[in-house]
């Protein structure tokens, strides 16, 4: 390839990238005349056909694809752009806004009038559905984010890739999914309120187990039984379709797959099942259409993509058999907004005819054997990918004889009567059933408030949280238990990792149940909670007291919290929003001293074992008027202290004393060894500057409190300075301490 040719091909590729498809097609066409090597011509012909297709000239594009296939059968890599165009065309036709006269709206209105299950879940239990399989929640497991899904869905999803919650997008990697057990309370409630749906889910699981053991007829019996009691479950139809395919009953498989698509139009797996049945029946065109719909709904479906590429290759492959002269309308491969939006079958005459495509091989209605999946993969309740070929390609269909006889058709009809109702029969039953929404009056009659009571506080759940072992508690109750012991209060399972992760997200479905069915009880529970929080928020009465050391206004006071009672105290301070508690010295008689300092929490750093480091700073001095205790820690009624102000000559004397003591303190600080000063600055910060007005703050100058914190005095010697309300007396006391230390230093 010479330099000029290479430059032109680069220009064509750039034009295609910039969506100038006509220019790209012209350049590729011109270069084709200069190439004789078959492999090079094949690549250029495909690229030119791609450009024509994206430019809207599909009739010409398919003619070139067909000519290219005469050189060599087109491989999936050659058909990638064509497949992308077809999928985008489906999305474009189905994604536009609809008018009141559009078929999509008519279908939605039909759904509402006929009582078809809710399209969001297909089973009609949108409030009780798993967000992976979208079917009724069975054996619910609650994730750290608070959302619940089926246990089997969690296990299957974890095998494929790290679990990602479909509800909130949380990407928590649950590598050890076995430690997450079924939510006991939620599971019991669902079994009590929805026994029929739980029974159907159990039958589905039994059917899957039988299918895995290759006991097809027994598995089919379980699914027939399940559909009799849960005729709205699209998942049952989808899985029964797979069983029929394994038994080579492709007509029945197609019927079930179509019913699944009606019940859940936007579920890609239903269209995949339908496509597999259509291929097995020899209806390759319709199968390709369904695979394209599947890819428009789930672009990362590898099976649908590979099968669609195979079918496209078959359509474009040269055919040696006699083909009718009539041109097949290939626009049937593109789905109108009716099928994308509603999932209803659409005839070719209803579709847009803006695209003309070349003829394809004639359809053959022969039945072909369909390989069974591995037992563990076939009944993919959650819509997981399957590795099963969908059937023999269209090109091979041309060379096979029709082996389905009239006797076989009659046999299938007899099987239909023996095995149970078909999808259409059950769909008629669906129309006559009421839709069960998120608030069912029948469920309301079964609600017992005791079903939703915390086993620790014996009150209605407030902010329910579910542990990995499946037990649910009020958030505050669980935190208090974990303060004392990192084990589940009920089953004693170790919750150290749960405590380390601190994933205390509320169980959303439990909250929804309570707010929906017990609104009055929840209102009363809310009232009690807010009354308790208001009591904890009072910074004059029942103020929490941390009995430890001396604290001073404006001086930092870092704390290491490890005792259970103080863990609770710090959490309450943060939850109420006050972020404040008192600090007092211990007292052998009263429990704690009568004077202290109010501390404000600036930051809390939690450790994996529940301990924490709390960064505090002193704010106000107080005097205790009443000593109390609550929930294991001390509380007090307090009154705040302020320095008494002076005026006139007394103010001038105060200013003189203030400046003299400050200078004396500065001399002492500068006399400290460098390593001592570094430790003091690292813990308390540098010494504050001298205040221009000593009486500006009700607590007096900041440097006084900083100096008292760093002076080598015992707590009992520091306490009187906090109790003083005379700045002049406090300064004199500090001066006496400095003079005493200076004399001791000279004697040493």
N, C-alpha and C positions, 0 to 999 in steps of 0.2 A: 504494500500500500504506500503510494507516494505521499509526499508532504501535502500537496494540494488536496488530495482526496481526504486525508486525515483532518485537515483544517475544515473542509466542508462538513464532514460528519460531526465534528465538534460543534460547528455552527448549528447543525440540525438538532443536536441534543440540547443545546442552549435554547433554541427556539421552542422546542417541546416543553422545556422546563418553564419558559416564560409564557406558555399557553398560546403560542403562535403556531397552532397545529397545521394550518395550511402551508406555511413556509417550510415547516419540518417535513411534511409529506412531499412537497415538491423537490426538496433537496435529496431526500432518500430515493425518490423516483428517478431523478437525474443520475444518481450514482449507480443505480441498478443497471443502467445500460452499459456501464464500463466494467462490470464484474462478470466473470465467467465461472469462478469457483463456486460450486453448489452451497457449501457451508456458509460462505460469505453472503451469497444471494439470499439464503434463508434468513439470516439475521437482519439484513436490510429490508426484506419484504415484511417481516414481522414488525419492524420498527415503523415502516411506512403505514402498515395496517393499523398500528396503534395510534399513530397521529391522525389518520382518517377517522377512526372510531371516536376519539376524543373531540374531533372537529365536527361530529354529528353526521358523518357520511358513512353510516354503518353498512349500507348495501355494497358500496365499493370496498369498504374495509373487509367484509366477510369474503368477498370474492378473492381478495389478495391472500387472506388467511388460508383459503381453500387451495389456492395455487401453491402457497408455501408448503402446505402439508403434502403436496405431490412430490416435493424434493425429499422430505423426511417428515415422519410423524411429529407433530408439534408436541413438545414436552411442557410440563407445568411452568417451567421458567419462561417459556415463550408466551404463555397465556396470562401471565400475572397482570399486565396492564389492562387487558381486555376484561378480565374478571373485576378488577378495580373499577373500571368504567361502568360495568353493568350494576355493581353494588351501589355506586354513587348515584346512578340513574334511579335506582329503586328508592334510595333515601330522598332524592330530590322530588320524586313524584309523590312520596308519602309524607314528606316533611312540610309541605306547604300549608298555608292556612286554608280552612275549609269553610265553605259557605253553607247556609242552611239546607241547600238542595243537594249537597254532596252525599255520595253513598255512604261515606264514613259516618256522617251525622245520622243518617237514616238507620244505620246499624246500631249506633249507640241508643237511639230512641227505641228501636226494637228490643234491645237488651233490657231497657228500663221497663218497658210495657209487659214483656213476657216473663220477667223475673229471673233472667239469666244471672248466674253468680257474678259477683263483683270482678271486673276485669283486672283489678290490681292484684288479686290473689288467685283467682280462678276457683277457689273452693268456697268463697262466700264468707270466710272467717278472717277478714283482713286484720282485725285487731289481735288475732290469735295465730298468726302465720309466722313461719320461719322465714327470715330474710335471705336465705340462700336458696331453698327449694320452693319458697312461696306457698307451700302447702300448710295444712294444719300442723301446729307445733306439737311434736311428739317427743317425749323424753327431753324436755327443755333443759339446756345447759346455758348458764348465764356467763357471758364474757366479762373481763375486767372493765370494759366500757359501760356495762350495765344492760346491754341488749342480749336477748336470748335467741337461741337457735336450736335445731334438733341435734341430738347427740351424734347421730350418724352423719349429719351434714358437717359437723365440726371435724369428725375423724377423717371423712373423705377429703374435705377441703385442706386439711393439714397435710395429707399425703401428697397433694399436688403442689402446694406452695404455702408460704406462711399465711396464717389466717388473717383476713382483713374483714372487719365488720362491714356488712353491706349497708347498715343503717347510718353509721356516722363516719365511716372511712378509717376507723382506728386500725393501725397496722401492727398491733401488738402481736409479736411472734410467740404463739403458744406451742413451743416445740414439744412439751410434755402434756399433750391434751388428755392423757389418761387421768391426770390428777384433778381435772375439772369434771365433777360428777353432776348428775341430774339435780336440778333445783327441786328440793323435796316439797316445799310448800307450793310452788307453782305447778309442779307435776300433779300433786294431789288435787289441787283446785280444778285443773283442766279435766282430770278423770271424773271428778264429781259433777262438773257443770256440763261436760260434753262427752258422755260415755259412748255415744254412737261413733263420734269421730275418732276417739281413742281406740275403740274396738276395730275400726277400719284400718287405722294405722298399724295396729298390732297384726292384723291379717296381712297387710302389705309386707310387713317385715317377715312373717312366716312364709309368704309367697316368695320373697327374695331368697330366703334360705333354701327353699325347695328348688328354686331355679338354679341356685349355685350348685346343688347336688344333681342337676340335670333331670329332675323329676318334673317335666314340663306340664303334664296333665294335672298333677296335684297342685302345682303352682298356679295354673290357670283357674282351678277350682277356688283357691283362696282369693284370687282377684275378683272372680265373679261374685263371691260372697261379700267381699268388701264393697263392691260397686252397688250391690242391692241396698246397703245401709248408708252409703255415702256417694250418691250419684252425681255430686257436684265436684268431685275431686278429679281434676284434670291429670294429676300424677298417676292415678290408678289406670286411667285410659291409656296414658303414654306407656306405662310399663306393660299393660296387657297387650298393647300393640306389639311390643317386642316379643312377648311370649308367642303370640300368633305367628309372627315372622319366623321364629325358631321352629314352629310346627308346620311351616310352609302354608299357612292359611293367610295369604297375602291380602285377599279382599277384606277379611275381617281386621287384619292389621291396619289397613288403610282407613277403614271405618273408624276404628278407635283413635287413630292418629288425627283424623279430621275432627273428631269430637274434642280431643285435647286442645287442638288449635282454636276451636270455637270458644272453649271455656277460658283459654289463656292465650289470646291473640299475640301478645308480645313476648312469648316464651320461645326462645330459639330452638330448644330441644324438641318441642312439639313439631315444628316444621322439619326438623332433621328426621324425626321418626316417619313423618309423612313422606319425605323424599325417599327414604330407604324402602318403604313399602311400594312406592311408585316405580322405582327402579326394578324391584323384584317382579312387578307386574308388566315390565317392559315399557312403561310410560316415561321414557327418559326425558322428554321435553318438560313435562310437568315436574319431574323430579329436579331438573336443573333449576326450574323456577323456584321451587321450595328451598333449594340450597342457597340460592341468591337471597331469598327473604331471610333465611337463617343467618347468613353473613351480614346482612344489613342490621340485624338485631344484635349479633354477637360477632364482631369482626375477627376475634382471636380464636374462633372455632376451627381447629386444624382439620378435623375430619370433614366438615362441610366444605372447606376450601379445597382440600385435595380431591374430594369427589366431584365438586363443581368443575375443577380443572380437567379431570378425566372425561367428564361428560362433554365439556367444550371441545376437547381433543377428538372425541368420537364424532361429534357433529361436523367437525371441520375435516375429518380424515376422508380421503378419497374412497368412494364406494364402487365396488365392481358390479354389484347387483343392479338390476334395472330400477331406475328411480323415476317416479312420475314427473312429468314436465311442469306440473303446477308448483308454484313457489309457496313454501310454507311461510306463514306470517311469524317471523321470529320476534316480533314485538311481544308475543305471548311470554317470552322469557323475562320480560321486564314487568314488574308488578306495579299496578296503579296504587294510588293512595288508599283505595278501598282495602286492598289486601294488607298493606303495611300497617294501616291504622287499626283495622278491625280484625284482620285474620280470616275474613270470609272468603270462600272460594269465588273466583272471578273467571268468567268465560273469556275466551280470546276476543270475542266480538265487543266486549265491554272495555278492552284495554286500548291505550293510545296506539294509533297506527302511524305515528310519525316516523318510525324506524322500519325500514325494509331490509330483510336479511336473505341470504341465499338459501336454496332448498337444503333440507336435511334428509337422512334416510327415513323411510316410512316407519311408523310406529307398529310394534308387534305386541300383541297382548298375551304373549306366552309367559308362563310362570317359571321362574328359575329358583333353584335351591339357594337358600340364604344361610351363610355360615353363622353359627351361634357364637356369641361372646363368651368370654370366661365368666363363670358364675359370679365372681366378685365385681365384674365391671358392667354386666348387662343392665341390671336393675339399678341404674344410676339415678336414684330418687331426686338428687339435687341437680340434675342436668349436667353431670360431669362429662368430659369428653370420652368417646369410645374409639377403640382401635379396629373396629369391624368394617370390612368392605361392604358397601351398600348393595352390591350386586354386580352382575356382568354388564359390561358397557354396551352402548347402543350398537356399536359396529358388530359385535359378536351376536347381538340379537337378530341381525339380518340373516345369519347363517344357521339359526336354530329352528327346529320345527315346533309347532304348537303342540304341546303334549297334554294340555289340560282338556279333558273330554267332558262330554255332557254328564257322564256318570260322576265325574269328580265335582262338577258344579252342584249336582244334586246332593252329593255327600257333604259338601261345605254347608249347604243349606240345612241339612239335618244336624250337622255339628253346631250350627248357630243356635238351633232350637235347644239342643242338649246342653250347650255350655252356658246359656243364659242370654240375657238381652243384649242386642247390639248397641253400638254407640248411639245410633239414631233413636232406638227405642228408649234408651235411658235419657237421652236429651229431651224427649217429650215429657218424661217424668219430671225433669228439672224445671220445666216451664210452670208446672203446677205447684211447685214448692216455694214457700216464702224465702226471701233473701234474709240471711242472718248477718246483721251488721255488727258494728262495734258495741252497740248497746242493745242487748236482747232482753225483752221483758220476761221471757221464760227463764233466762239465767238469773234475772233479778230475784225471782222467787226462791232460787236455791242459795242465795247469798247468806252466809252466816258470818257475822263479824268476828267470831272466834277463829274462823279459818285464816284470818289476816291479823292475828295478834302475835306480837313479839314474845318469844318464850322466855326472855330475860326480864322485861319490865311488865309483861302481861297487859300491855296496852296496844292499841292499834299501831301498826307499823308507821313510823315516821322516818322518812328518808331511808327506805329499806335497802340493805346491802346484802348481797349473796356472796358467801365465801366459796373458794374452789371446791370444798367438800360438799357443796350444795345446800347449806343451811343459811337461812335468811334471818337477819336481825335488824333492829333500828341502828342507824349509823352510830349514834352516841353510845348506845348499849354495847355495841361491838368494840368500839374504841376503848371503853373503860375496861372491858374484859382483857383486851390485848395489852393494856397497860400493866396488868398483873401477870399474864401468862400468854405466850404466843401460841395458844392452842384453841381449837374450836370449843366453845362452851358446851356443845352437845356431844360431839363424837370424839373430842380430844385429838383430832388430827392436827399435826404440826402446821402452823400457819406462818412460820418465820419468813418464808419467801413472800407470802401475801402481805405481811407487815412491812417487809423491806421495800416492796413495790409501792405500797401505800395507794393501791388502786381501789379507793373507796367510792367508786361510782355507784349511784343509785340504780336499782333494778327498775328499768323504765316500765316494763309490763306490769309489775306489781303496783307501781304508783298509778298507772292508768286504771287498773282494776279498782283500786281504792277510790280514786276520784270519780269513777263512773258509777259504781254501785253503792258506795258508802259516803256520799258527799256530806251528810249531816255529821257522821262520826268523824270524818276528816276535819271538818270545820271546828268541832270541839277540840280535837287533838291539836290543831293549829293554835287555837286560843290558849290552851294550856302551855304549849311550847313558848309562845311569845310572852306569856306572863312570866315564865321562868327566865327567859332571856332578859326581860325588863328588870327582874330582880337582880340578876347578875351584873347588869349594866349600871347599877346605882353605885356611885363612887363616894357615897357618904355612909351608906348602911351595907352591912355584909360585904365589905370590901375584902377580897382575898389577901391573905398575909403570907408572905414567904418568910419563914423563920430561919435566918441564916447569919448574916453579918450586917455591919453598918453600911448605909447608903446615904449619899448626900446630893442635894440639888445640883444640877448641871454636870455632875460627874458620871462618866461611863461606869457601868456595872455589869460585866459579862457573867453569865451563869451557866452552869452545866446541870441540866435537869435529867434525873434518872429515876427518882422515886415516883411510884404510880400516882399518888395523890397530887403531886405537883405537875405531872403530865396533864392530868385532867384540868388543873387550875389554869395552866398556860393555854390549853385549847379553848377553854371558856373565855378567857380574856381576848383571844383572837376572834372567836365567833361573835361575841357581843359587839366588837368594834371599838371597845374602849382601849384595848391593848395596855391596860394599866393594872397594877397590883401593888400592895404595900410590902415594904421590907422592914423587918424588925429583928432586934437581937433576941435571943432566947432568954427566958426568965424561969427560974426553978419553981416559982410559986404560981405565977399567972400563966405561964406557958410562953409568953413573949412580952417584951418591954412595952411601956406605955407611950413611947415616942418612936417614930420611924419616918421613912421617906417614901413617897409614892414614886414608883418606877414606871416608865413607859417603854414598851417593847418596840424596838426599831427593826429587828429582824430575827427570824427563827430558822435554824438549820437542823433538819431532822436526820437522824441516822437510821440505818436499816433495822436496828434492834429496838427502836422506839425511843432511844435517848435523843436529846436535842441540846444544842448550844443556843442560848438566848442572849441577844445583844440588847441591853437595856441602858437607859440613862435616867438619872434622878430628875424629878420635876418639882414636887412640893413636900414640905414637912407637914406632919400631922401629929395629933395627940389622940390616943385611943380612949374612947369613952365607954366601950363595952366589948369584952372579949367573947368570941363565939367559935364554933366549929361547924363545918358543913362538908359532907362527902369525903371525910378523911383529912381535910386541910383546915387551917385556921382562918377565921374571918373576924372582922371587927367593925363596929360603928366608930367613925372618926370625925374629928373636926380639924380643919387646916390652920396652920400657924403662919403668921406674918410678923415681920419686924415692925416695932413701933417707931414712927418717924419723929424727929426732933427739929426744932427751928431756932433761929437767932444765934446766940452765943454758943449754945449746945451744938448746933449744926457746924459752926466753925471749928469747935474743939474736936468734933467727930472727924472732920475732914483732915485736921492735922494728925490725929491719931492714926487714921486710915493710911495716910501717906508714909508715916514713920514705920508702921508695922509691915507694910508692903515692902519697903526697902530692906528691912531686917529679914523678911522671908526670902527675898531675892538673894541676899548674901548667903543664907543657909543653903539654898538650892544650888548655887554656883559652887559651894564648897564640897558638894557630893562628888564621889568618884565617877569617872566617865561611864563605867559599866552600870553603876547604880542609876544614873540619870537615864541611860538607854532603856533600862527595864521599866522605870517609872513612866517615861514618855510612851513606850510601847503599850502599856496597860491603861494609863489615864490620859494620855495626850500631853502636850506641852502646857506649861503654866500660863493661865489666862493673863491678859494685859490688865493694868490697873484701871479701875473705873473712874471716869471723870466725876460721876455723881454716885457716891457710895449707897445712897438710899433709893436709887432708881428701881431696883428690884425688891419685891416684898421679902425675898429670901436673903438679901444682902449681896455683896460682891461675889462673883464666881470664883475668884482666886482664893478666897477664904476657904471655901468648901474643897477646892482642889488640894490646898495645902493640908487641911485636916485629913484628907484621904491618904496622903502620902507620908505624913508624919508617923514615926514609929510609936503609935499609941495603941493601947488595947481598946476594944470596943466599948468597955465600960467607961473609959476615960473620954471617948469621943461622944458618947451619948448626951452628956449635958450640953454640949455645944448645939446640938440639934434642938433641944428643948428651949434654949434661950430665945427670947423675942426682942432683946436689946442688942443692936449691932455693936454699940460701944463696949458692953460687957464681953461680947464674943471676941472682939479685937484685943481687949486686954488679956483675956485668957490665952489667946494665941501668942501674944507677946511674952507672957510668962513661960509658956512651953518652949519658945525659941531661946529665951535667956537661960533656962535650965539646961537645954541641950548644948548651948555654947559653953557654959561653965564645965559641963562634963567633958566636952571635947578638949578643953584646955588642960584638965587634970590628967587626961590620958596621954 
